[in-house]
Amino acid sequence: MTNGFELGDCYGATIERIKAQDGDRSRLGMGSLMWISHAERPLRADELCNALAIELGSKDFNSSNIPSISTLVSCCLRLITVDKDESTVRQIHFTLQEYLSGHPDIFSRPHSAMAEICLTYLNSEQVKALTGDPSPDIRNMPFLEYCSLYWGAHAKRELSDCSRSLALELLQEYDNHISSKFIFEKLGYIIRRDFGNKLQLSGLHRASFSGITWVVTGLIELGYYDINEKDILGFTPLAWAAHNGHDETVRILLEWEGIKSEEPDNSGQKPLSFAAQNGHEGVVRIFLGREEVDPGKPDSDRDGQTPLSHAARCGREGVVQILLDQQDVNPDRGDNYGQTPLSHAARCGCEAVVKILLGREEVNPDKQDTEGRTPLSHAAQAGREGVVKILLGREDVNPNNPDIHGRTPLWYAASNGCEGVVKMLLAQGEVNPDKPDSEGQTPLMFATKYRHQSVVTLLHPHEAIAHNTF
């Protein structure tokens, strides 16, 4: 094979040979290629084997149907292989994926077929039996995680009547379904023991999480769920849709009578703030079109951050611009700790957002929070050299401004070993490298304590050598 055309001809001929195999070999071979080329993430060998053992529409999962991975490799005529390092199954070469992508007619509606398989598995008696089990044994169910997380993604790509029916069947009796566990884990939420065993994620929550609008509408119309019901985290269906950026689902939910558009979760964060922090500009615009939504009002959580603060600390430039265009939004408003959107952006190193905020006359670039910390202080402590450079370029920023403990930006940079920031600050004539805090501790003392040799050398090179600090 000397060029792409000959390689493509070889792939095409091999696929025709796979289709022509006798018995179940053709189904297993083409099914393996379909899953590997269209899965939402690389599949492990045991996941693929289990996927191909599922009988569409069956209420029972027959483990005796599970083929071996060697059988699947053989049925694919070795177009697939197992990556030993990752234990995942992949195509023999990246050009095979290119070939399959360029010939979409090879598989008939693959995503709807995959959604149907996932939903069949989640509706099986074996999976349903795990509901309510405080310590479910899922070691022999390797395909459960994939089905739980990604059936919605496949259903959204290609919808079939079968997947619609299977989804409604699943979600009408979804409360405390084992698949909820994987959703919370994927998002990094740890369900504490004092929450009990129930996850309290309803079918409407799950449909909203994935943004499957036709399921959301169907479930509401059937009257199965309270549209404002909260799950174990205090998330409403609207909060999940906003969190994940599902514009159309958010729009549908907001149009429903009785919807609470600003209902906070257990921590006090509201749907608009979830959309803002995740950069979902479309969802933010939808919320801003609601009269009852106040974009300048802080959340009721312990931090009291506004949607702008959430967007700023996450570097969501587009959302920041949108919110700054709102008359009700104060770009210099501090949270419960006095930290402004600029302070949040500075600490997180969001240079583009810092520049946007500094372009507003209302923003004080040297504003101190309740601890006396300035945006420069936060940026210096975190070693955000780009932000520090921007702030030091302004005449209205005092590079030697101490907080209530007498700690200057240089003190924070030195104690954390931020060599680049220390150099920038020392280049400012007014910065005193020997200025102690309220307890008499200098930047050099803390740099020495935490063994930041390069910083010690910058602050007092002769002293570091003389005392053989390191």
KOLZA-18672 format. One line per field, with one value per residue (C-alpha): y, x, z; residue number from 1; residue in one letter. Coordinates in steps of 0.2 Angstrom, whole numbers, plus 2048, in hexadecimal, padded with zeros to 3 digits. Example, Ala and Ser with C-alpha at 12.3 -4.5 7.8 and 13.67 -1.06 7.14 Angstrom:
2
north [7EA,7FB]
east [83E,844]
up [827,824]
n [1,2]
res [A,S]
end
This chain:
470
north [800,810,81D,821,81B,809,809,80E,800,7F4,7FA,7F9,7E7,7E2,7E9,7DF,7CF,7D3,7D5,7C5,7BA,7AC,7AB,7B8,7BD,7CA,7D2,7D2,7D9,7E7,7EB,7EC,7F8,803,804,808,815,81E,81C,82C,826,817,807,7FA,7E8,7E2,7F1,7ED,7DA,7DE,7EA,7DD,7D0,7DB,7D6,7E5,7E6,7D8,7D9,7CD,7CF,7BE,7BD,7AD,7B8,7C2,7BF,7BF,7CD,7C1,7BC,7CE,7D1,7C2,7C7,7D8,7D0,7D9,7EA,7ED,7EA,7EB,7F9,7F0,800,807,7F7,7FF,7F9,803,802,7FB,80C,81E,81D,811,81E,82A,81D,819,82C,82E,820,823,817,808,809,80C,819,813,820,81B,808,80C,816,807,7FB,806,809,7F6,7F2,800,7F9,7E7,7DE,7DC,7EF,7F3,7E6,7F2,800,804,7F9,802,7F9,7F3,7E6,7EC,7E3,7D8,7E6,7EF,7F7,7FF,80F,813,810,81B,829,829,822,834,83A,82C,82F,842,83E,832,830,820,81B,80C,817,823,815,80E,81F,822,811,814,826,823,818,820,825,81E,815,80F,819,829,824,825,836,83E,835,83C,84D,84B,84C,841,83A,83B,82D,839,83B,829,81C,825,830,838,83C,83B,837,849,84E,841,846,859,854,84D,85A,84E,85A,84E,843,852,858,847,844,855,852,841,849,83D,84A,85B,867,86F,85F,85F,850,84C,85B,867,868,86A,864,876,877,867,86E,87F,876,86C,87A,872,882,87A,870,880,889,87C,87B,88D,88E,882,889,889,888,88F,897,89D,88E,88B,87A,874,87F,88F,890,894,88D,89D,89C,88A,890,89E,894,887,894,890,8A0,89B,895,8A6,8B0,8A6,8A9,8BC,8BC,8B8,8C6,8BD,8BA,8C7,8C4,8D0,8C7,8BC,8A9,8A5,89A,89D,8A6,8B2,8B2,8B9,8B1,8BD,8B7,8A5,8A9,8B4,8A6,899,8A4,8A5,8B4,8B3,8B2,8C0,8CB,8C7,8CA,8DB,8E1,8DF,8EF,8E5,8DE,8E7,8E1,8E6,8DE,8D4,8C3,8BF,8C0,8D0,8C8,8D0,8C7,8CF,8C6,8B6,8B7,8BD,8AE,8A2,8AA,8AE,8BC,8BF,8C2,8CD,8D8,8D9,8DE,8EB,8F3,8F8,908,902,8F5,8F9,8EF,8F1,8EE,8E4,8D6,8D3,8CD,8DC,8D1,8D9,8D1,8D3,8CA,8BB,8BA,8BB,8AD,8A1,8A5,8AD,8B6,8BC,8C4,8CB,8D4,8DB,8E2,8E9,8F2,8FD,90D,90A,8FA,8FB,8EC,8EE,8EE,8E3,8DA,8DA,8CF,8DA,8CE,8D5,8CE,8CA,8C1,8B5,8B2,8AF,8A3,899,898,8A2,8A7,8B0,8BB,8BF,8C5,8D0,8D8,8DB,8E5,8F1,8FF,901,8EF,8EB,8DA,8DA,8E1,8D5,8D0,8D4,8C5,8CC,8BE,8C4,8BD,8B6,8AD,8A4,8A0,899,88F,886,884,88E,890,89A,8A7,8A8,8AC,8BA,8C2,8C1,8B8,8BB,8B6,8A6,8A1,8A7,89E,88E,88E,87F]
east [800,808,7FB,7EA,7E0,7E8,7E6,7D4,7D1,7D9,7CE,7BE,7C2,7C6,7B5,7AC,7B5,7AF,79D,79E,7A3,798,78D,78F,7A0,79A,78F,79E,7AA,7A0,799,7AB,7B0,7A0,7A3,7B5,7B3,7A3,7A6,7A6,7B7,7C3,7BB,7C4,7C4,7B7,7AC,7AC,7A9,79A,792,792,78A,77A,76A,760,750,754,750,75E,770,777,78A,78C,78B,79A,7A8,7BA,7C5,7CF,7BF,7BB,7CC,7CA,7B9,7C0,7CD,7DA,7D4,7D4,7E1,7E2,7ED,7F6,7FC,7EA,7E0,7D5,7D0,7D5,7D6,7E6,7EA,7E4,7E0,7D3,7C9,7CC,7C5,7B5,7B2,7B3,7A6,798,78D,797,78C,77A,775,783,77F,76D,772,77F,772,766,773,777,765,761,76F,76A,758,75D,758,76A,76D,75D,761,76F,763,763,771,77D,78C,789,795,798,7A8,7A0,797,7A5,79A,78E,799,799,787,783,78D,78B,77A,774,782,77E,76B,76E,778,76B,75A,750,73E,746,753,744,73A,748,74D,73C,73B,74B,748,736,73D,74E,74E,75E,763,775,77A,778,788,793,78C,791,7A2,7A6,7A2,7AD,79F,7A2,792,795,78E,782,779,773,772,766,76D,75D,760,750,74D,749,75A,763,75A,75F,771,773,768,75C,74E,741,743,742,732,72B,72E,727,717,715,715,721,72C,72C,735,73E,743,754,761,76D,778,769,76A,759,757,75A,76A,771,76C,774,784,786,782,772,76A,75A,757,759,74D,740,741,740,730,728,71B,722,734,740,74D,758,757,768,770,776,785,77A,780,773,770,777,787,789,787,793,7A1,7A0,7A0,78F,78C,77B,774,77A,771,761,761,765,754,74A,743,745,758,763,775,77D,776,782,77F,779,788,796,7A0,793,79A,791,78F,79C,7A8,7A5,7A9,7B8,7C1,7BE,7C4,7B4,7B7,7A7,79C,7A6,7A2,790,78E,797,78B,77D,778,775,786,793,7A5,7AD,7A1,7AA,7A4,7A2,7B5,7B6,7BE,7B9,7B8,7C9,7D0,7C9,7CF,7E1,7E3,7DE,7E9,7DB,7E5,7D8,7CA,7D6,7D8,7C6,7C2,7D0,7C8,7B9,7BA,7B0,7BD,7CA,7DA,7E1,7D2,7D5,7CA,7C5,7D6,7DE,7E4,7E4,7E3,7F6,7F8,7ED,7F6,807,803,7FD,80C,802,810,805,7F8,806,80E,7FD,7F9,80B,809,7FC,7FF,7F1,7F7,803,80F,813,802,801,7F2,7EB,7F9,806,80A,80E,80D,81F,81D,810,81A,82A,821,81A,82B,824,835,82E,822,830,83B,82D,829,83B,83D,830,83A,82D,82D,837,83D,841,82F,829,817,80E,817,828,82B,833,831,843,83E,830,839,847,83B,833,844,841,853,851,846,852,860,855,851,862,86F,87E,875,86E,880,888,87C,87C,869,868]
up [800,7FA,7FC,804,7F6,7F7,80A,808,7FC,808,816,80B,805,817,81D,80F,815,827,821,817,826,82B,83B,848,843,837,845,851,845,83F,850,857,84A,84D,85F,85E,851,858,86B,876,87D,87A,880,88B,884,891,88D,87B,87E,889,87D,86F,87B,87E,875,870,87A,885,898,89C,899,895,89A,890,880,884,877,87A,874,86A,861,85D,856,84B,846,841,837,842,83D,850,85E,871,877,885,88E,88F,88E,881,870,861,84F,847,840,841,82E,831,83B,82D,820,82B,82E,81B,818,824,81A,821,831,831,83F,84B,859,85A,85A,868,872,870,877,885,88A,889,895,8A1,8A0,8A4,8B3,8B8,8B9,8C1,8CF,8D4,8D8,8EB,8EE,8FA,8F4,8E2,8DB,8C9,8C6,8BA,8B1,8A8,89B,8A8,8AA,897,895,8A4,89E,88B,886,885,87A,86D,86E,86B,85B,854,85B,856,85C,865,86F,873,87A,884,88B,891,899,8A2,8A8,8AE,8BB,8BD,8CF,8D8,8C8,8CA,8BA,8C5,8CE,8BF,8BA,8CB,8CB,8BA,8C0,8CF,8DC,8EB,8F3,905,911,91A,909,90B,8FD,8F2,8E4,8E0,8CE,8C5,8B3,8AF,8B7,8AC,89C,8A0,8A4,892,88A,882,87F,879,888,893,88B,88B,89E,8A3,898,8A0,8B1,8B9,8C1,8CA,8BE,8CD,8D6,8DD,8DD,8EB,8E6,8E6,8D3,8CA,8B8,8B2,8BC,8B3,8A2,8A6,8AD,89D,891,889,882,87B,88B,895,88A,88B,89E,8A0,896,8A2,8AE,8C0,8BC,8C9,8BE,8CD,8D8,8E0,8E3,8F5,8F4,8EF,8DD,8D0,8BE,8B6,8C0,8BA,8A8,8AB,8B3,8A5,897,890,887,87F,890,898,88B,88D,8A0,89D,893,8A3,8AD,8BD,8BB,8C2,8BB,8C7,8D7,8E0,8E4,8F5,8F8,905,8F8,8F2,8E0,8D2,8C1,8BB,8C8,8C3,8B1,8B5,8C0,8B3,8A5,89B,890,886,895,89E,88F,88F,8A1,8A1,894,8A1,8AA,8BA,8BB,8C6,8BF,8CF,8DB,8E9,8F0,902,904,8FA,8EB,8DB,8CA,8C6,8D5,8D0,8BE,8C4,8D1,8C3,8B6,8AA,8A1,893,8A0,8AB,89C,898,8AA,8AB,89C,8A7,8B0,8BF,8C2,8CF,8CB,8DD,8E7,8F7,8FD,90F,913,90A,8FB,8EA,8D9,8D7,8E8,8E2,8D2,8DA,8E6,8D8,8CD,8BF,8B6,8A8,8B3,8BE,8AF,8AA,8BB,8BD,8AD,8B5,8BF,8CA,8D1,8E1,8E0,8F2,8F9,909,90F,921,926,91E,911,900,8EE,8EF,900,8F8,8E8,8F2,8FF,8F0,8E6,8D8,8D1,8C1,8CB,8D8,8CA,8C3,8D4,8D8,8C8,8CF,8D8,8E6,8EC,8FC,8FC,90F,914,922,925,936,93E,938,92B,91B,909,90B,91B,913,903,90E,919,90A,901,8F2,8ED,8DD,8E6,8F5,8E9,8E1,8F1,8F9,8EF,8FA,90A,902,8FE,90E,91A,90F,910,904]
n [1,2,3,4,5,6,7,8,9,10,11,12,13,14,15,16,17,18,19,20,21,22,23,24,25,26,27,28,29,30,31,32,33,34,35,36,37,38,39,40,41,42,43,44,45,46,47,48,49,50,51,52,53,54,55,56,57,58,59,60,61,62,63,64,65,66,67,68,69,70,71,72,73,74,75,76,77,78,79,80,81,82,83,84,85,86,87,88,89,90,91,92,93,94,95,96,97,98,99,100,101,102,103,104,105,106,107,108,109,110,111,112,113,114,115,116,117,118,119,120,121,122,123,124,125,126,127,128,129,130,131,132,133,134,135,136,137,138,139,140,141,142,143,144,145,146,147,148,149,150,151,152,153,154,155,156,157,158,159,160,161,162,163,164,165,166,167,168,169,170,171,172,173,174,175,176,177,178,179,180,181,182,183,184,185,186,187,188,189,190,191,192,193,194,195,196,197,198,199,200,201,202,203,204,205,206,207,208,209,210,211,212,213,214,215,216,217,218,219,220,221,222,223,224,225,226,227,228,229,230,231,232,233,234,235,236,237,238,239,240,241,242,243,244,245,246,247,248,249,250,251,252,253,254,255,256,257,258,259,260,261,262,263,264,265,266,267,268,269,270,271,272,273,274,275,276,277,278,279,280,281,282,283,284,285,286,287,288,289,290,291,292,293,294,295,296,297,298,299,300,301,302,303,304,305,306,307,308,309,310,311,312,313,314,315,316,317,318,319,320,321,322,323,324,325,326,327,328,329,330,331,332,333,334,335,336,337,338,339,340,341,342,343,344,345,346,347,348,349,350,351,352,353,354,355,356,357,358,359,360,361,362,363,364,365,366,367,368,369,370,371,372,373,374,375,376,377,378,379,380,381,382,383,384,385,386,387,388,389,390,391,392,393,394,395,396,397,398,399,400,401,402,403,404,405,406,407,408,409,410,411,412,413,414,415,416,417,418,419,420,421,422,423,424,425,426,427,428,429,430,431,432,433,434,435,436,437,438,439,440,441,442,443,444,445,446,447,448,449,450,451,452,453,454,455,456,457,458,459,460,461,462,463,464,465,466,467,468,469,470]
res [M,T,N,G,F,E,L,G,D,C,Y,G,A,T,I,E,R,I,K,A,Q,D,G,D,R,S,R,L,G,M,G,S,L,M,W,I,S,H,A,E,R,P,L,R,A,D,E,L,C,N,A,L,A,I,E,L,G,S,K,D,F,N,S,S,N,I,P,S,I,S,T,L,V,S,C,C,L,R,L,I,T,V,D,K,D,E,S,T,V,R,Q,I,H,F,T,L,Q,E,Y,L,S,G,H,P,D,I,F,S,R,P,H,S,A,M,A,E,I,C,L,T,Y,L,N,S,E,Q,V,K,A,L,T,G,D,P,S,P,D,I,R,N,M,P,F,L,E,Y,C,S,L,Y,W,G,A,H,A,K,R,E,L,S,D,C,S,R,S,L,A,L,E,L,L,Q,E,Y,D,N,H,I,S,S,K,F,I,F,E,K,L,G,Y,I,I,R,R,D,F,G,N,K,L,Q,L,S,G,L,H,R,A,S,F,S,G,I,T,W,V,V,T,G,L,I,E,L,G,Y,Y,D,I,N,E,K,D,I,L,G,F,T,P,L,A,W,A,A,H,N,G,H,D,E,T,V,R,I,L,L,E,W,E,G,I,K,S,E,E,P,D,N,S,G,Q,K,P,L,S,F,A,A,Q,N,G,H,E,G,V,V,R,I,F,L,G,R,E,E,V,D,P,G,K,P,D,S,D,R,D,G,Q,T,P,L,S,H,A,A,R,C,G,R,E,G,V,V,Q,I,L,L,D,Q,Q,D,V,N,P,D,R,G,D,N,Y,G,Q,T,P,L,S,H,A,A,R,C,G,C,E,A,V,V,K,I,L,L,G,R,E,E,V,N,P,D,K,Q,D,T,E,G,R,T,P,L,S,H,A,A,Q,A,G,R,E,G,V,V,K,I,L,L,G,R,E,D,V,N,P,N,N,P,D,I,H,G,R,T,P,L,W,Y,A,A,S,N,G,C,E,G,V,V,K,M,L,L,A,Q,G,E,V,N,P,D,K,P,D,S,E,G,Q,T,P,L,M,F,A,T,K,Y,R,H,Q,S,V,V,T,L,L,H,P,H,E,A,I,A,H,N,T,F]
end
